[in-house]
Amino acid sequence: MIGQVLSYIHSDGKWISCVVLWILWRTWIFTIKPRLPVFRDEVDVLPYNIPFIGHAISLFWDPLALYEYAHTYFGKTRKPYAIHTAGQITVVITDPHQAAEILGNDDSYTSDPFLDALYRTVGGVSIPGSQTLWKKGRPNINANNKTSSLVHKCHEILLNQLSSPNINTKVVSLIETATRNGIPSSTEISHTKDNIKVVSLHRWCRDILIKAQMDLFFGPSLVDEIEPDAVTLFDSFDANSWMLAYQYPSFLAKQATMPRENLVRALQTYLDAVADKKDNDEHNPVFALVIEEMKTAGLSHEDCARVLLVMFWEINATVQTTAFCMLAHLLRPENKGLIDTTRKETIPVTTDMTSQLVRRTSMEVQPLDDPSVFDYNAFSSSICPTLHSLYAEVMRVFNTSAPIRVTTRPVSLSSGTQSNSETKVIPTNTKIVLPQRMIALSPELFGPKADHVDPHRFVTPSNKEDAAHAPESLVLGTFLPQNSAKTVGKSAVLAFVAFVLWRFDLEVVPEGQMAKDGKTVGMGVPRIALKRPSLGVSRQVDGDDVVVEVRNRQ
C-alpha cells in the first residue's frame, strides 16, 4: 500500500508540485499580503484562479456579471477594488461620488489611452496617423499660449461648435421636418388599405435620427449624393463595433469592418467634394472646422475619414437606442396613461415649433440658420417633466457604458463612513474603469426597485425617497457629462419622441399576433443586450424589435 502511494507521488510529482505552488501563490496574494501593514494602502484584488489570465475570460463574456459578483464578494460596499486581466491590474469604481470626482478631474486622470485605442482599433487609424493625432503643437482656441495635441484641439473645436444654441435648433428642425414628411419607406414593413402603416420601431428611430445627425455633422450631401446607404451602414457598424473593441481577428469581425470600410470610402469622397464648396455650404456642417484643422496638421485623407467616423460614433452611437427604449416603454399596454400625460406636456411645444418653422419656410427664411426660430430648451424638465424624466430614467437603467481613465499621478480615494473611513492609494499609470450600470442600479441611491424603469422618478424628486438620496443633478453629472455633444443628442431624442407622439397614433402588435396587414407577426418585449459594451444606452438584442401600427393623428 505504501509502495503504491510512493509510486503515485513519484509519477505525478510534477502535478503535485504545481498544485502546492498554486496553493502557496493564492494564499500569499489573497490572504497574507492584504493583511501586511506595508500593503494595506493597496486596493483589494478580487480573487481569481488562473495566474496571469485572471478575470479576462469573465470580463469578455459578461462584464456585468463579474462586477455584480465582485460587489457581493466585497460585502456590497462601494470601496474600490481591482480585477486582474492578462497581467494588468484594473481598479473598478462603483461609488457615485468617487466616479463624479474622477470624471471631473483632468489633472489626475486622463482618457487619452482609451481614445487612442478607439481610433486605432475601432476606427482603424494608421500608426503614422495616430502619431499625428497625438503630436503636440496645435494652438488652443483660448488665448492661454498653450499647445495641445491634434486630438484635443479637434475635440475642443467640436465642443465649441456644438455649444451654440443654433446647433440644437438645427437638429430639432431636422427632426421636425423628417416627422412632418411622414414614415420613411425604409421604415415601413407594409401598409393596409385604410392607411395604417406597419413599421419597425428600430428602423424608424434609425432612419430619422441617424439621418438627422449625419445631415447636421456632415451636411445632406453625404447621404443624399455620395452614399445613400450611409445610415444603414453606420447602424451595422455600431451594432458590431464591440468586435473591434475586443480586437477580434479581421476574419471574425467582418460584420464590423465591412460597413466601416464602406463608410470610410464614402467619407473620403465626401472630403474631396466639400473641399471646393465648403465656403458656400449654406448648411455649414459641424465637422467643417474639424476637417480643416486635421488637414492643416497633415493628417492623411484616409485617416481623416477614419477619425471623423469615430468622432461621429462617439457622439451619436446611442441616440437611436435611447429613443427606441423610450418609445418601447411608452408603448407598453399598461402605459397608455403615460402617453397621454407626455402628449399633454409636449403638444403646446411641438405645435408652436412647427407653426414657426412652416411660417418661416413659406417666407423663404432658412429656419436652420436662425437660432431664434424657437427655444430648444422648450423640452426642459420644467416644461415637459414626464418626457425629461423618462429620458433620464432610460439613461440610468440601460446604460452599459464603462468610462475608462488612467492615473497620471498617485491618487488617494477614501471610502466608508466618517467614523470608519478607509483610504486606498492608486499608483501612477493605473487603469480605472467606472461601470455605470453598477452605480445606476444602486439600491442605496434609488431604493429597492432601482432596477425598474420608473418614468416619474425625476418628475418630483423631493417627494421620492429614492430620488431624494440621488437628485437628478447627481445622476446626470455621473452618467451624462453635461457637455455640448451630449446636449445635442438629448435634444434630438426628446424632439423625436415628442413629434412622433404628436403626429401619430401608435399601437404595438402583441407577440404572436397578426398585424392588420394580415402578414406581419408581432414580437415580444425587446431584450436589451446588457452583456455588450457600449458608449451609453445599450442596443436591443440582435433580431429583437417592436412592430408598431401607425396612423396619422386627427
Secondary structure, DSSP 8 states (H G I E B T S, - for coil): -HHHHHHHHHHTHHHHHHHHHHHHHHHIIIIIGGGSGGGTTS-EE---SSTTTBTHHHHHH-HHHHHHHHHHHTTT----EEEEETTEEEEE---HHHHHHHHT-TTTEE-HHHHHHIIIIIS---HHHHHHHH-EEEE-SSSSS-EEEHHHHHHHHHHHHHTSHHHHHHHHHHHHHHHHT---TTTEEEE-TTS-EEEEHHHHHIIIIIHHHHHHHH-THIIIII-TTHHHHHHHHHHHHHHHHTT--GGG-HHHHHHHHHHHHHHHHHHHHHHHHGGG-TT--TTHHHHHHHHHTT--HHHHHHHHHHHHHHHHTTHHHHHHHHHHHHTSGGGHHHHHHHHHHHHHHHHHHHHHHHHHHHTT--GGG-TTS--GGGGSTTTSHHHHHHHHHHHHHSB----EEEESS-EEEEES-STT-EEEEE-TT-EEE--HHHHHT-HHHH-TTTTS--TTTTTSGGG-HHHHTS-HHHHHHHHS--SHHHHHHHHHHHHHHHHHHHHEEEEE--BT-B-TTSS-BB-----B-TTS--SSB--B-TT---EEEEEE--
